[in-house]
Amino acid sequence: MKPTIFRRDLHAYRTGTIGRAVEERTGTPLAVGIFLVLAVVGLGLLFLGFVIGIAL
């Protein structure tokens, strides 16, 4: 895929278009989904830290 095509595709999405599409499809705003993913990853890392700490 050429970079020019990729750049044109990015310009096709105006600011907020992707967020609105996600919101329509899932019923939750994009920011909430990102926050939930980050929260789950954070908890997972915290749990791993505890496990490694106990093992050591």
CHARMM-style PDB file with segment names, atoms N, HN, CA, C and O in Angstrom:
ATOM      1  N   MET     1       0.842  -1.184   0.000  1.00  0.00      PROA
ATOM      2  CA  MET     1       0.000   0.000   0.000  1.00  0.00      PROA
ATOM      3  C   MET     1       0.888   1.248   0.000  1.00  0.00      PROA
ATOM      4  O   MET     1       1.797   1.373   0.820  1.00  0.00      PROA
ATOM      5  N   LYS     2       0.615   2.162  -0.922  1.00  0.00      PROA
ATOM      6  HN  LYS     2      -0.124   2.061  -1.588  1.00  0.00      PROA
ATOM      7  CA  LYS     2       1.427   3.376  -1.014  1.00  0.00      PROA
ATOM      8  C   LYS     2       1.066   4.350   0.111  1.00  0.00      PROA
ATOM      9  O   LYS     2      -0.084   4.404   0.548  1.00  0.00      PROA
ATOM     10  N   PRO     3       2.046   5.109   0.572  1.00  0.00      PROA
ATOM     11  CA  PRO     3       1.774   6.095   1.626  1.00  0.00      PROA
ATOM     12  C   PRO     3       0.750   7.144   1.202  1.00  0.00      PROA
ATOM     13  O   PRO     3      -0.009   7.648   2.030  1.00  0.00      PROA
ATOM     14  N   THR     4       0.731   7.473  -0.106  1.00  0.00      PROA
ATOM     15  HN  THR     4       1.348   7.063  -0.778  1.00  0.00      PROA
ATOM     16  CA  THR     4      -0.197   8.507  -0.575  1.00  0.00      PROA
ATOM     17  C   THR     4      -1.639   8.046  -0.398  1.00  0.00      PROA
ATOM     18  O   THR     4      -2.496   8.831   0.007  1.00  0.00      PROA
ATOM     19  N   ILE     5      -1.910   6.775  -0.698  1.00  0.00      PROA
ATOM     20  HN  ILE     5      -1.213   6.138  -1.026  1.00  0.00      PROA
ATOM     21  CA  ILE     5      -3.264   6.238  -0.532  1.00  0.00      PROA
ATOM     22  C   ILE     5      -3.641   6.287   0.946  1.00  0.00      PROA
ATOM     23  O   ILE     5      -4.752   6.676   1.304  1.00  0.00      PROA
ATOM     24  N   PHE     6      -2.701   5.887   1.794  1.00  0.00      PROA
ATOM     25  HN  PHE     6      -1.798   5.571   1.503  1.00  0.00      PROA
ATOM     26  CA  PHE     6      -2.950   5.887   3.234  1.00  0.00      PROA
ATOM     27  C   PHE     6      -3.274   7.296   3.723  1.00  0.00      PROA
ATOM     28  O   PHE     6      -4.187   7.496   4.525  1.00  0.00      PROA
ATOM     29  N   ARG     7      -2.499   8.281   3.221  1.00  0.00      PROA
ATOM     30  HN  ARG     7      -1.758   8.119   2.570  1.00  0.00      PROA
ATOM     31  CA  ARG     7      -2.713   9.656   3.643  1.00  0.00      PROA
ATOM     32  C   ARG     7      -4.094  10.141   3.199  1.00  0.00      PROA
ATOM     33  O   ARG     7      -4.787  10.834   3.944  1.00  0.00      PROA
ATOM     34  N   ARG     8      -4.486   9.769   1.979  1.00  0.00      PROA
ATOM     35  HN  ARG     8      -3.924   9.206   1.374  1.00  0.00      PROA
ATOM     36  CA  ARG     8      -5.787  10.185   1.467  1.00  0.00      PROA
ATOM     37  C   ARG     8      -6.909   9.559   2.299  1.00  0.00      PROA
ATOM     38  O   ARG     8      -7.925  10.202   2.567  1.00  0.00      PROA
ATOM     39  N   ASP     9      -6.714   8.288   2.710  1.00  0.00      PROA
ATOM     40  HN  ASP     9      -5.889   7.766   2.493  1.00  0.00      PROA
ATOM     41  CA  ASP     9      -7.716   7.622   3.540  1.00  0.00      PROA
ATOM     42  C   ASP     9      -7.863   8.333   4.881  1.00  0.00      PROA
ATOM     43  O   ASP     9      -8.970   8.486   5.396  1.00  0.00      PROA
ATOM     44  N   LEU    10      -6.735   8.766   5.440  1.00  0.00      PROA
ATOM     45  HN  LEU    10      -5.835   8.643   5.022  1.00  0.00      PROA
ATOM     46  CA  LEU    10      -6.784   9.476   6.718  1.00  0.00      PROA
ATOM     47  C   LEU    10      -7.534  10.791   6.575  1.00  0.00      PROA
ATOM     48  O   LEU    10      -8.286  11.184   7.467  1.00  0.00      PROA
ATOM     49  N   HSD    11      -7.326  11.479   5.436  1.00  0.00      PROA
ATOM     50  HN  HSD    11      -6.715  11.159   4.712  1.00  0.00      PROA
ATOM     51  CA  HSD    11      -8.008  12.753   5.226  1.00  0.00      PROA
ATOM     52  C   HSD    11      -9.505  12.555   5.014  1.00  0.00      PROA
ATOM     53  O   HSD    11     -10.296  13.465   5.260  1.00  0.00      PROA
ATOM     54  N   ALA    12      -9.890  11.370   4.561  1.00  0.00      PROA
ATOM     55  HN  ALA    12      -9.248  10.631   4.362  1.00  0.00      PROA
ATOM     56  CA  ALA    12     -11.305  11.094   4.354  1.00  0.00      PROA
ATOM     57  C   ALA    12     -12.053  11.100   5.688  1.00  0.00      PROA
ATOM     58  O   ALA    12     -13.225  11.473   5.749  1.00  0.00      PROA
ATOM     59  N   TYR    13     -11.366  10.683   6.755  1.00  0.00      PROA
ATOM     60  HN  TYR    13     -10.414  10.380   6.705  1.00  0.00      PROA
ATOM     61  CA  TYR    13     -11.980  10.709   8.079  1.00  0.00      PROA
ATOM     62  C   TYR    13     -11.779  12.086   8.696  1.00  0.00      PROA
ATOM     63  O   TYR    13     -10.669  12.457   9.079  1.00  0.00      PROA
ATOM     64  N   ARG    14     -12.874  12.835   8.783  1.00  0.00      PROA
ATOM     65  HN  ARG    14     -13.775  12.534   8.472  1.00  0.00      PROA
ATOM     66  CA  ARG    14     -12.782  14.118   9.458  1.00  0.00      PROA
ATOM     67  C   ARG    14     -12.731  13.873  10.963  1.00  0.00      PROA
ATOM     68  O   ARG    14     -13.051  12.781  11.432  1.00  0.00      PROA
ATOM     69  N   THR    15     -12.327  14.891  11.712  1.00  0.00      PROA
ATOM     70  HN  THR    15     -12.067  15.778  11.331  1.00  0.00      PROA
ATOM     71  CA  THR    15     -12.218  14.766  13.163  1.00  0.00      PROA
ATOM     72  C   THR    15     -13.579  14.416  13.760  1.00  0.00      PROA
ATOM     73  O   THR    15     -14.570  15.108  13.525  1.00  0.00      PROA
ATOM     74  N   GLY    16     -13.612  13.338  14.533  1.00  0.00      PROA
ATOM     75  HN  GLY    16     -12.807  12.777  14.724  1.00  0.00      PROA
ATOM     76  CA  GLY    16     -14.853  12.937  15.187  1.00  0.00      PROA
ATOM     77  C   GLY    16     -15.654  11.914  14.420  1.00  0.00      PROA
ATOM     78  O   GLY    16     -16.605  11.353  14.965  1.00  0.00      PROA
ATOM     79  N   THR    17     -15.305  11.650  13.168  1.00  0.00      PROA
ATOM     80  HN  THR    17     -14.533  12.107  12.726  1.00  0.00      PROA
ATOM     81  CA  THR    17     -16.082  10.710  12.361  1.00  0.00      PROA
ATOM     82  C   THR    17     -15.957   9.292  12.898  1.00  0.00      PROA
ATOM     83  O   THR    17     -16.957   8.587  13.029  1.00  0.00      PROA
ATOM     84  N   ILE    18     -14.737   8.872  13.208  1.00  0.00      PROA
ATOM     85  HN  ILE    18     -13.924   9.445  13.101  1.00  0.00      PROA
ATOM     86  CA  ILE    18     -14.511   7.516  13.704  1.00  0.00      PROA
ATOM     87  C   ILE    18     -15.186   7.353  15.060  1.00  0.00      PROA
ATOM     88  O   ILE    18     -15.832   6.337  15.320  1.00  0.00      PROA
ATOM     89  N   GLY    19     -15.035   8.362  15.928  1.00  0.00      PROA
ATOM     90  HN  GLY    19     -14.511   9.187  15.716  1.00  0.00      PROA
ATOM     91  CA  GLY    19     -15.655   8.317  17.249  1.00  0.00      PROA
ATOM     92  C   GLY    19     -17.161   8.182  17.155  1.00  0.00      PROA
ATOM     93  O   GLY    19     -17.775   7.425  17.907  1.00  0.00      PROA
ATOM     94  N   ARG    20     -17.759   8.931  16.216  1.00  0.00      PROA
ATOM     95  HN  ARG    20     -17.260   9.546  15.606  1.00  0.00      PROA
ATOM     96  CA  ARG    20     -19.210   8.877  16.055  1.00  0.00      PROA
ATOM     97  C   ARG    20     -19.649   7.511  15.543  1.00  0.00      PROA
ATOM     98  O   ARG    20     -20.669   6.978  15.979  1.00  0.00      PROA
ATOM     99  N   ALA    21     -18.870   6.937  14.606  1.00  0.00      PROA
ATOM    100  HN  ALA    21     -18.041   7.369  14.251  1.00  0.00      PROA
ATOM    101  CA  ALA    21     -19.193   5.618  14.054  1.00  0.00      PROA
ATOM    102  C   ALA    21     -19.139   4.555  15.144  1.00  0.00      PROA
ATOM    103  O   ALA    21     -20.015   3.694  15.229  1.00  0.00      PROA
ATOM    104  N   VAL    22     -18.100   4.623  15.979  1.00  0.00      PROA
ATOM    105  HN  VAL    22     -17.389   5.322  15.910  1.00  0.00      PROA
ATOM    106  CA  VAL    22     -17.974   3.661  17.080  1.00  0.00      PROA
ATOM    107  C   VAL    22     -19.135   3.822  18.052  1.00  0.00      PROA
ATOM    108  O   VAL    22     -19.689   2.838  18.540  1.00  0.00      PROA
ATOM    109  N   GLU    23     -19.497   5.073  18.328  1.00  0.00      PROA
ATOM    110  HN  GLU    23     -19.046   5.873  17.931  1.00  0.00      PROA
ATOM    111  CA  GLU    23     -20.577   5.351  19.272  1.00  0.00      PROA
ATOM    112  C   GLU    23     -21.906   4.804  18.755  1.00  0.00      PROA
ATOM    113  O   GLU    23     -22.696   4.256  19.524  1.00  0.00      PROA
ATOM    114  N   GLU    24     -22.152   4.955  17.451  1.00  0.00      PROA
ATOM    115  HN  GLU    24     -21.510   5.400  16.827  1.00  0.00      PROA
ATOM    116  CA  GLU    24     -23.394   4.438  16.866  1.00  0.00      PROA
ATOM    117  C   GLU    24     -23.430   2.919  16.919  1.00  0.00      PROA
ATOM    118  O   GLU    24     -24.474   2.331  17.202  1.00  0.00      PROA
ATOM    119  N   ARG    25     -22.300   2.284  16.650  1.00  0.00      PROA
ATOM    120  HN  ARG    25     -21.453   2.762  16.421  1.00  0.00      PROA
ATOM    121  CA  ARG    25     -22.262   0.825  16.560  1.00  0.00      PROA
ATOM    122  C   ARG    25     -22.339   0.155  17.936  1.00  0.00      PROA
ATOM    123  O   ARG    25     -23.024  -0.855  18.100  1.00  0.00      PROA
ATOM    124  N   THR    26     -21.633   0.721  18.925  1.00  0.00      PROA
ATOM    125  HN  THR    26     -21.077   1.541  18.792  1.00  0.00      PROA
ATOM    126  CA  THR    26     -21.526   0.056  20.225  1.00  0.00      PROA
ATOM    127  C   THR    26     -22.413   0.677  21.298  1.00  0.00      PROA
ATOM    128  O   THR    26     -22.707   0.032  22.304  1.00  0.00      PROA
ATOM    129  N   GLY    27     -22.839   1.915  21.098  1.00  0.00      PROA
ATOM    130  HN  GLY    27     -22.600   2.440  20.281  1.00  0.00      PROA
ATOM    131  CA  GLY    27     -23.665   2.586  22.097  1.00  0.00      PROA
ATOM    132  C   GLY    27     -22.838   3.283  23.172  1.00  0.00      PROA
ATOM    133  O   GLY    27     -23.396   3.926  24.061  1.00  0.00      PROA
ATOM    134  N   THR    28     -21.506   3.161  23.099  1.00  0.00      PROA
ATOM    135  HN  THR    28     -21.053   2.639  22.376  1.00  0.00      PROA
ATOM    136  CA  THR    28     -20.641   3.863  24.049  1.00  0.00      PROA
ATOM    137  C   THR    28     -19.642   4.717  23.284  1.00  0.00      PROA
ATOM    138  O   THR    28     -19.163   4.317  22.223  1.00  0.00      PROA
ATOM    139  N   PRO    29     -19.327   5.892  23.819  1.00  0.00      PROA
ATOM    140  CA  PRO    29     -18.334   6.748  23.164  1.00  0.00      PROA
ATOM    141  C   PRO    29     -16.963   6.081  23.104  1.00  0.00      PROA
ATOM    142  O   PRO    29     -16.648   5.214  23.919  1.00  0.00      PROA
ATOM    143  N   LEU    30     -16.158   6.490  22.140  1.00  0.00      PROA
ATOM    144  HN  LEU    30     -16.413   7.195  21.478  1.00  0.00      PROA
ATOM    145  CA  LEU    30     -14.830   5.901  21.937  1.00  0.00      PROA
ATOM    146  C   LEU    30     -13.945   6.103  23.169  1.00  0.00      PROA
ATOM    147  O   LEU    30     -13.187   5.209  23.544  1.00  0.00      PROA
ATOM    148  N   ALA    31     -14.043   7.277  23.798  1.00  0.00      PROA
ATOM    149  HN  ALA    31     -14.660   8.004  23.493  1.00  0.00      PROA
ATOM    150  CA  ALA    31     -13.201   7.591  24.961  1.00  0.00      PROA
ATOM    151  C   ALA    31     -13.455   6.617  26.103  1.00  0.00      PROA
ATOM    152  O   ALA    31     -12.524   6.216  26.800  1.00  0.00      PROA
ATOM    153  N   VAL    32     -14.729   6.234  26.297  1.00  0.00      PROA
ATOM    154  HN  VAL    32     -15.486   6.560  25.730  1.00  0.00      PROA
ATOM    155  CA  VAL    32     -15.073   5.295  27.370  1.00  0.00      PROA
ATOM    156  C   VAL    32     -14.438   3.938  27.097  1.00  0.00      PROA
ATOM    157  O   VAL    32     -13.923   3.298  28.014  1.00  0.00      PROA
ATOM    158  N   GLY    33     -14.472   3.497  25.847  1.00  0.00      PROA
ATOM    159  HN  GLY    33     -14.890   4.017  25.103  1.00  0.00      PROA
ATOM    160  CA  GLY    33     -13.865   2.218  25.481  1.00  0.00      PROA
ATOM    161  C   GLY    33     -12.368   2.217  25.718  1.00  0.00      PROA
ATOM    162  O   GLY    33     -11.819   1.251  26.249  1.00  0.00      PROA
ATOM    163  N   ILE    34     -11.701   3.305  25.324  1.00  0.00      PROA
ATOM    164  HN  ILE    34     -12.146   4.089  24.894  1.00  0.00      PROA
ATOM    165  CA  ILE    34     -10.253   3.416  25.532  1.00  0.00      PROA
ATOM    166  C   ILE    34      -9.937   3.405  27.026  1.00  0.00      PROA
ATOM    167  O   ILE    34      -8.993   2.747  27.464  1.00  0.00      PROA
ATOM    168  N   PHE    35     -10.740   4.142  27.808  1.00  0.00      PROA
ATOM    169  HN  PHE    35     -11.507   4.676  27.453  1.00  0.00      PROA
ATOM    170  CA  PHE    35     -10.526   4.195  29.255  1.00  0.00      PROA
ATOM    171  C   PHE    35     -10.677   2.809  29.882  1.00  0.00      PROA
ATOM    172  O   PHE    35      -9.875   2.422  30.731  1.00  0.00      PROA
ATOM    173  N   LEU    36     -11.701   2.063  29.467  1.00  0.00      PROA
ATOM    174  HN  LEU    36     -12.352   2.377  28.777  1.00  0.00      PROA
ATOM    175  CA  LEU    36     -11.918   0.718  30.011  1.00  0.00      PROA
ATOM    176  C   LEU    36     -10.758  -0.205  29.668  1.00  0.00      PROA
ATOM    177  O   LEU    36     -10.302  -0.975  30.514  1.00  0.00      PROA
ATOM    178  N   VAL    37     -10.278  -0.130  28.426  1.00  0.00      PROA
ATOM    179  HN  VAL    37     -10.648   0.496  27.739  1.00  0.00      PROA
ATOM    180  CA  VAL    37      -9.144  -0.970  28.011  1.00  0.00      PROA
ATOM    181  C   VAL    37      -7.909  -0.642  28.850  1.00  0.00      PROA
ATOM    182  O   VAL    37      -7.213  -1.542  29.320  1.00  0.00      PROA
ATOM    183  N   LEU    38      -7.643   0.658  29.033  1.00  0.00      PROA
ATOM    184  HN  LEU    38      -8.208   1.389  28.651  1.00  0.00      PROA
ATOM    185  CA  LEU    38      -6.482   1.070  29.835  1.00  0.00      PROA
ATOM    186  C   LEU    38      -6.632   0.625  31.288  1.00  0.00      PROA
ATOM    187  O   LEU    38      -5.653   0.223  31.918  1.00  0.00      PROA
ATOM    188  N   ALA    39      -7.857   0.696  31.824  1.00  0.00      PROA
ATOM    189  HN  ALA    39      -8.651   1.023  31.312  1.00  0.00      PROA
ATOM    190  CA  ALA    39      -8.095   0.279  33.208  1.00  0.00      PROA
ATOM    191  C   ALA    39      -7.831  -1.214  33.370  1.00  0.00      PROA
ATOM    192  O   ALA    39      -7.203  -1.633  34.342  1.00  0.00      PROA
ATOM    193  N   VAL    40      -8.309  -2.020  32.418  1.00  0.00      PROA
ATOM    194  HN  VAL    40      -8.820  -1.679  31.628  1.00  0.00      PROA
ATOM    195  CA  VAL    40      -8.107  -3.473  32.480  1.00  0.00      PROA
ATOM    196  C   VAL    40      -6.620  -3.809  32.375  1.00  0.00      PROA
ATOM    197  O   VAL    40      -6.113  -4.652  33.115  1.00  0.00      PROA
ATOM    198  N   VAL    41      -5.927  -3.143  31.450  1.00  0.00      PROA
ATOM    199  HN  VAL    41      -6.339  -2.457  30.850  1.00  0.00      PROA
ATOM    200  CA  VAL    41      -4.485  -3.375  31.294  1.00  0.00      PROA
ATOM    201  C   VAL    41      -3.747  -2.988  32.575  1.00  0.00      PROA
ATOM    202  O   VAL    41      -2.847  -3.703  33.017  1.00  0.00      PROA
ATOM    203  N   GLY    42      -4.127  -1.862  33.166  1.00  0.00      PROA
ATOM    204  HN  GLY    42      -4.859  -1.281  32.807  1.00  0.00      PROA
ATOM    205  CA  GLY    42      -3.499  -1.410  34.411  1.00  0.00      PROA
ATOM    206  C   GLY    42      -3.695  -2.411  35.537  1.00  0.00      PROA
ATOM    207  O   GLY    42      -2.756  -2.719  36.271  1.00  0.00      PROA
ATOM    208  N   LEU    43      -4.922  -2.923  35.676  1.00  0.00      PROA
ATOM    209  HN  LEU    43      -5.685  -2.673  35.079  1.00  0.00      PROA
ATOM    210  CA  LEU    43      -5.197  -3.920  36.713  1.00  0.00      PROA
ATOM    211  C   LEU    43      -4.410  -5.195  36.458  1.00  0.00      PROA
ATOM    212  O   LEU    43      -3.912  -5.819  37.395  1.00  0.00      PROA
ATOM    213  N   GLY    44      -4.297  -5.580  35.203  1.00  0.00      PROA
ATOM    214  HN  GLY    44      -4.702  -5.074  34.442  1.00  0.00      PROA
ATOM    215  CA  GLY    44      -3.528  -6.779  34.849  1.00  0.00      PROA
ATOM    216  C   GLY    44      -2.062  -6.632  35.223  1.00  0.00      PROA
ATOM    217  O   GLY    44      -1.451  -7.556  35.759  1.00  0.00      PROA
ATOM    218  N   LEU    45      -1.501  -5.455  34.934  1.00  0.00      PROA
ATOM    219  HN  LEU    45      -1.997  -4.704  34.499  1.00  0.00      PROA
ATOM    220  CA  LEU    45      -0.097  -5.199  35.282  1.00  0.00      PROA
ATOM    221  C   LEU    45       0.092  -5.172  36.798  1.00  0.00      PROA
ATOM    222  O   LEU    45       1.100  -5.657  37.313  1.00  0.00      PROA
ATOM    223  N   LEU    46      -0.885  -4.602  37.509  1.00  0.00      PROA
ATOM    224  HN  LEU    46      -1.703  -4.208  37.091  1.00  0.00      PROA
ATOM    225  CA  LEU    46      -0.830  -4.565  38.969  1.00  0.00      PROA
ATOM    226  C   LEU    46      -0.819  -5.983  39.534  1.00  0.00      PROA
ATOM    227  O   LEU    46      -0.037  -6.302  40.429  1.00  0.00      PROA
ATOM    228  N   PHE    47      -1.702  -6.831  38.996  1.00  0.00      PROA
ATOM    229  HN  PHE    47      -2.338  -6.572  38.269  1.00  0.00      PROA
ATOM    230  CA  PHE    47      -1.784  -8.231  39.431  1.00  0.00      PROA
ATOM    231  C   PHE    47      -0.468  -8.958  39.156  1.00  0.00      PROA
ATOM    232  O   PHE    47       0.033  -9.696  40.004  1.00  0.00      PROA
ATOM    233  N   LEU    48       0.083  -8.740  37.962  1.00  0.00      PROA
ATOM    234  HN  LEU    48      -0.324  -8.140  37.273  1.00  0.00      PROA
ATOM    235  CA  LEU    48       1.376  -9.352  37.617  1.00  0.00      PROA
ATOM    236  C   LEU    48       2.467  -8.894  38.582  1.00  0.00      PROA
ATOM    237  O   LEU    48       3.318  -9.686  38.988  1.00  0.00      PROA
ATOM    238  N   GLY    49       2.438  -7.623  38.941  1.00  0.00      PROA
ATOM    239  HN  GLY    49       1.747  -6.980  38.610  1.00  0.00      PROA
ATOM    240  CA  GLY    49       3.410  -7.087  39.890  1.00  0.00      PROA
ATOM    241  C   GLY    49       3.321  -7.781  41.240  1.00  0.00      PROA
ATOM    242  O   GLY    49       4.341  -8.099  41.851  1.00  0.00      PROA
ATOM    243  N   PHE    50       2.091  -8.016  41.706  1.00  0.00      PROA
ATOM    244  HN  PHE    50       1.262  -7.758  41.210  1.00  0.00      PROA
ATOM    245  CA  PHE    50       1.899  -8.724  42.972  1.00  0.00      PROA
ATOM    246  C   PHE    50       2.432 -10.146  42.886  1.00  0.00      PROA
ATOM    247  O   PHE    50       3.119 -10.612  43.796  1.00  0.00      PROA
ATOM    248  N   VAL    51       2.117 -10.835  41.793  1.00  0.00      PROA
ATOM    249  HN  VAL    51       1.559 -10.456  41.054  1.00  0.00      PROA
ATOM    250  CA  VAL    51       2.555 -12.225  41.618  1.00  0.00      PROA
ATOM    251  C   VAL    51       4.078 -12.309  41.609  1.00  0.00      PROA
ATOM    252  O   VAL    51       4.664 -13.167  42.271  1.00  0.00      PROA
ATOM    253  N   ILE    52       4.713 -11.414  40.856  1.00  0.00      PROA
ATOM    254  HN  ILE    52       4.237 -10.718  40.318  1.00  0.00      PROA
ATOM    255  CA  ILE    52       6.181 -11.416  40.774  1.00  0.00      PROA
ATOM    256  C   ILE    52       6.784 -11.059  42.136  1.00  0.00      PROA
ATOM    257  O   ILE    52       7.785 -11.641  42.551  1.00  0.00      PROA
ATOM    258  N   GLY    53       6.164 -10.098  42.823  1.00  0.00      PROA
ATOM    259  HN  GLY    53       5.350  -9.625  42.485  1.00  0.00      PROA
ATOM    260  CA  GLY    53       6.649  -9.697  44.144  1.00  0.00      PROA
ATOM    261  C   GLY    53       6.579 -10.838  45.144  1.00  0.00      PROA
ATOM    262  O   GLY    53       7.504 -11.024  45.935  1.00  0.00      PROA
ATOM    263  N   ILE    54       5.491 -11.607  45.121  1.00  0.00      PROA
ATOM    264  HN  ILE    54       4.739 -11.456  44.479  1.00  0.00      PROA
ATOM    265  CA  ILE    54       5.342 -12.752  46.025  1.00  0.00      PROA
ATOM    266  C   ILE    54       6.358 -13.834  45.668  1.00  0.00      PROA
ATOM    267  O   ILE    54       6.955 -14.457  46.546  1.00  0.00      PROA
ATOM    268  N   ALA    55       6.547 -14.048  44.355  1.00  0.00      PROA
ATOM    269  HN  ALA    55       6.062 -13.542  43.642  1.00  0.00      PROA
ATOM    270  CA  ALA    55       7.482 -15.092  43.905  1.00  0.00      PROA
ATOM    271  C   ALA    55       8.914 -14.761  44.330  1.00  0.00      PROA
ATOM    272  O   ALA    55       9.690 -15.650  44.678  1.00  0.00      PROA
ATOM    273  N   LEU    56       9.249 -13.472  44.296  1.00  0.00      PROA
ATOM    274  HN  LEU    56       8.618 -12.749  44.012  1.00  0.00      PROA
ATOM    275  CA  LEU    56      10.603 -13.080  44.689  1.00  0.00      PROA
ATOM    276  C   LEU    56      10.720 -13.042  46.206  1.00  0.00      PROA
ATOM    277  OT1 LEU    56      11.788 -12.733  46.735  1.00  0.00      PROA
TER     278      LEU     56
END
